[in-house]
Amino acid sequence: MFKKTIAALTTGVVISAASVSAQAATATFTFNDSFRTQTASSYSFTEGGVTLDISSKFWVFPGAIWDGGAIRTTTANGIEIIGGGADPDSLIDSSGNAEVVQFDFSQDVTLKEITFTQYEDGDIFHLFYDRFDNDTLAVNVDGLDANPTAGIFDFSVEDAHKLYGDMFGIGAIFGGNNEFGIASLTVEYGNISAVPLPPAFLLFAAALGGLGLFSRRRKSA
């Protein structure tokens, strides 16, 4: 009887463990699939269960983010920012104004990879994230390579705490030669546990302990 009870408890916990953790899904937002040439302050995209709003910003030293410019997408470059002033082209660049694309997601996501267009040797980009969880972007001071293999940058090389949240920015902010477009962005979402797993195992351990004590008492009797 004791062995049967143990087996039943073990089976129950295994089934619970398999069901409590939802599988994460991946969504890729493609920005060079069509012309959105009427410049606007923002555009919305939906993939899977995630909605993404992109908007144009200017970075102002020593770290303020201002609304500025206009955003559009093209089949040639993906996301572009029309910065005005001394901006020589429509790429995301640091000539004239330091331009930043802000990404606002409808739920928390993890950044996986980004694909750049029109990049050149030596181009760098900066990753912005909501460092203090106050809906304000802060810059990652380390410049990242905007000329990765085949234009694809793998975010796994960055610190995990900078990659999880619902607000990010990608910008060209230092120097006058950094410029690029953004063709796509891939994120992971939906890795949510319906029931915390550790309490389930604590209950299981408590049950085993109780049954063990009960078994020893029966033997001593």
Secondary structure per residue as TSV (DSSP state, phi and psi in degrees):
chain	resnum	aa	ss	phi	psi
A	1	M	-	360.0	-41.8
A	2	F	H	-62.3	-44.4
A	3	K	H	-63.9	-39.1
A	4	K	H	-64.2	-39.5
A	5	T	H	-64.7	-43.9
A	6	I	H	-59.2	-45.2
A	7	A	H	-61.7	-40.4
A	8	A	H	-66.1	-42.3
A	9	L	H	-64.4	-42.9
A	10	T	H	-61.8	-43.9
A	11	T	H	-61.3	-41.7
A	12	G	H	-62.9	-41.9
A	13	V	H	-68.7	-39.1
A	14	V	H	-62.7	-43.2
A	15	I	H	-63.2	-42.3
A	16	S	H	-63.4	-43.7
A	17	A	H	-62.6	-35.3
A	18	A	H	-73.1	-24.1
A	19	S	H	-100.5	-17.7
A	20	V	H	-78.4	-26.7
A	21	S	B	-101.3	117.3
A	22	A	-	-77.8	146.2
A	23	Q	-	-76.3	138.6
A	24	A	-	-72.8	146.2
A	25	A	E	-115.2	159.6
A	26	T	E	-115.6	137.8
A	27	A	E	-128.7	132.0
A	28	T	E	-113.6	119.4
A	29	F	E	-94.3	121.0
A	30	T	E	-103.8	128.5
A	31	F	S	-110.6	-9.3
A	32	N	S	-108.9	27.4
A	33	D	S	-87.3	-19.4
A	34	S	S	-160.4	161.3
A	35	F	-	-78.5	128.6
A	36	R	E	-123.8	73.7
A	37	T	E	-85.4	-13.4
A	38	Q	E	-77.1	105.1
A	39	T	E	-61.1	143.1
A	40	A	E	-144.5	171.2
A	41	S	S	-77.6	-23.9
A	42	S	E	-160.8	160.8
A	43	Y	E	-134.8	154.4
A	44	S	E	-118.0	144.1
A	45	F	E	-136.2	149.6
A	46	T	E	-133.6	128.9
A	47	E	E	-136.3	128.1
A	48	G	T	58.7	-124.6
A	49	G	T	-103.9	19.2
A	50	V	E	-121.2	133.7
A	51	T	E	-106.7	137.5
A	52	L	E	-125.0	129.8
A	53	D	E	-108.5	130.4
A	54	I	E	-112.4	142.2
A	55	S	E	-146.5	159.7
A	56	S	E	-98.0	139.5
A	57	K	E	-136.3	162.2
A	58	F	E	-116.2	136.8
A	59	W	E	-95.2	130.0
A	60	V	E	-120.6	124.4
A	61	F	T	-57.8	135.9
A	62	P	T	-96.9	13.7
A	63	G	T	160.4	7.3
A	64	A	E	-77.6	146.7
A	65	I	E	-111.4	121.9
A	66	W	E	-114.8	149.7
A	67	D	E	-65.4	138.9
A	68	G	-	-179.2	155.5
A	69	G	S	72.6	-174.1
A	70	A	E	-136.8	148.0
A	71	I	E	-110.8	148.0
A	72	R	E	-154.1	169.2
A	73	T	E	-128.4	145.3
A	74	T	E	-134.3	160.0
A	75	T	T	-70.9	-21.7
A	76	A	T	-80.1	-44.0
A	77	N	T	-118.9	-10.9
A	78	G	E	76.6	-131.7
A	79	I	E	-71.4	132.3
A	80	E	E	-129.6	156.2
A	81	I	E	-125.5	127.4
A	82	I	E	-91.8	103.3
A	83	G	-	-88.6	-23.2
A	84	G	-	77.6	-179.9
A	85	G	T	63.2	-125.9
A	86	A	T	-86.2	7.6
A	87	D	-	-63.2	116.1
A	88	P	-	-79.4	-18.6
A	89	D	S	-151.9	-170.9
A	90	S	S	-101.3	8.4
A	91	L	S	-74.6	165.0
A	92	I	E	-76.1	113.4
A	93	D	E	-145.8	174.4
A	94	S	S	-113.3	20.8
A	95	S	S	-96.0	121.5
A	96	G	S	87.0	-95.8
A	97	N	S	-100.9	145.5
A	98	A	E	-83.0	108.1
A	99	E	E	-96.1	141.3
A	100	V	E	-135.1	134.2
A	101	V	E	-94.5	123.0
A	102	Q	E	-96.6	132.7
A	103	F	E	-112.9	116.3
A	104	D	E	-113.4	118.1
A	105	F	E	-101.9	153.2
A	106	S	E	-77.4	-10.0
A	107	Q	E	-154.0	168.8
A	108	D	E	-65.5	137.3
A	109	V	E	-135.8	169.4
A	110	T	E	-117.7	126.6
A	111	L	E	-69.0	133.7
A	112	K	E	-111.1	-55.3
A	113	E	E	-159.0	158.9
A	114	I	E	-133.9	143.3
A	115	T	E	-112.8	123.8
A	116	F	E	-98.2	156.8
A	117	T	E	-125.6	160.8
A	118	Q	S	55.6	31.2
A	119	Y	-	-88.3	155.8
A	120	E	-	-132.2	164.5
A	121	D	T	-56.8	131.9
A	122	G	T	93.5	-12.6
A	123	D	-	-66.4	136.8
A	124	I	E	-127.5	155.5
A	125	F	E	-127.0	163.5
A	126	H	E	-119.6	137.9
A	127	L	E	-95.5	128.0
A	128	F	E	-107.5	144.1
A	129	Y	E	-148.5	163.9
A	130	D	-	-82.5	77.2
A	131	R	T	-58.5	-39.1
A	132	F	T	-105.2	11.1
A	133	D	S	54.3	45.2
A	134	N	S	-128.2	26.6
A	135	D	S	58.8	34.5
A	136	T	-	-131.7	128.9
A	137	L	-	-78.5	138.0
A	138	A	E	-122.3	143.9
A	139	V	E	-85.1	141.0
A	140	N	-	-81.3	114.6
A	141	V	S	-68.4	-17.1
A	142	D	S	-83.0	123.6
A	143	G	-	-71.5	140.1
A	144	L	E	-112.0	152.5
A	145	D	E	-71.1	117.2
A	146	A	S	-92.3	10.9
A	147	N	S	-125.5	57.5
A	148	P	-	-79.7	-175.7
A	149	T	G	-62.3	123.0
A	150	A	G	56.1	24.9
A	151	G	G	78.0	3.7
A	152	I	E	-104.0	123.0
A	153	F	E	-103.1	125.6
A	154	D	E	-92.7	115.9
A	155	F	G	-72.8	-7.4
A	156	S	G	-64.5	-14.7
A	157	V	G	-78.4	-11.1
A	158	E	S	-92.4	163.4
A	159	D	-	-63.9	136.5
A	160	A	G	-60.3	-35.3
A	161	H	G	-66.5	-19.2
A	162	K	G	-86.3	-8.7
A	163	L	T	-107.0	-5.0
A	164	Y	E	-115.2	129.5
A	165	G	E	157.3	-167.4
A	166	D	E	-119.2	7.2
A	167	M	E	-144.5	129.0
A	168	F	E	-143.5	167.6
A	169	G	E	-141.3	146.7
A	170	I	E	-125.1	123.1
A	171	G	E	-144.5	163.7
A	172	A	-	-114.2	106.0
A	173	I	-	-122.5	-19.2
A	174	F	S	-117.0	136.7
A	175	G	S	79.0	162.6
A	176	G	S	-100.1	2.0
A	177	N	-	-106.6	-5.0
A	178	N	-	-81.6	123.9
A	179	E	E	-157.4	146.6
A	180	F	E	-170.9	165.3
A	181	G	E	-111.3	170.6
A	182	I	E	-124.0	116.0
A	183	A	E	-85.9	-36.2
A	184	S	E	-161.6	161.0
A	185	L	E	-141.1	128.5
A	186	T	E	-111.5	133.4
A	187	V	E	-131.9	162.0
A	188	E	E	-114.3	140.8
A	189	Y	E	-149.2	167.7
A	190	G	-	83.1	13.1
A	191	N	-	-85.5	77.1
A	192	I	-	-120.7	131.3
A	193	S	B	-90.0	124.4
A	194	A	S	-70.1	-35.7
A	195	V	S	-131.5	129.8
A	196	P	-	-57.0	130.7
A	197	L	H	-72.5	-41.6
A	198	P	H	-55.0	-43.6
A	199	P	H	-59.3	-33.5
A	200	A	H	-62.6	-42.7
A	201	F	H	-71.0	-32.3
A	202	L	H	-64.2	-41.9
A	203	L	H	-63.1	-40.9
A	204	F	H	-61.6	-45.4
A	205	A	H	-63.6	-40.5
A	206	A	H	-63.6	-40.0
A	207	A	H	-64.8	-43.2
A	208	L	H	-62.5	-41.6
A	209	G	H	-62.1	-42.7
A	210	G	H	-64.1	-41.3
A	211	L	H	-67.4	-36.6
A	212	G	H	-63.7	-43.0
A	213	L	H	-63.6	-40.7
A	214	F	H	-63.2	-40.4
A	215	S	H	-66.1	-41.6
A	216	R	H	-65.1	-38.8
A	217	R	H	-63.9	-38.8
A	218	R	H	-65.0	-41.0
A	219	K	H	-67.3	-39.8
A	220	S	H	-69.2	-25.3
A	221	A	-	-74.6	360.0
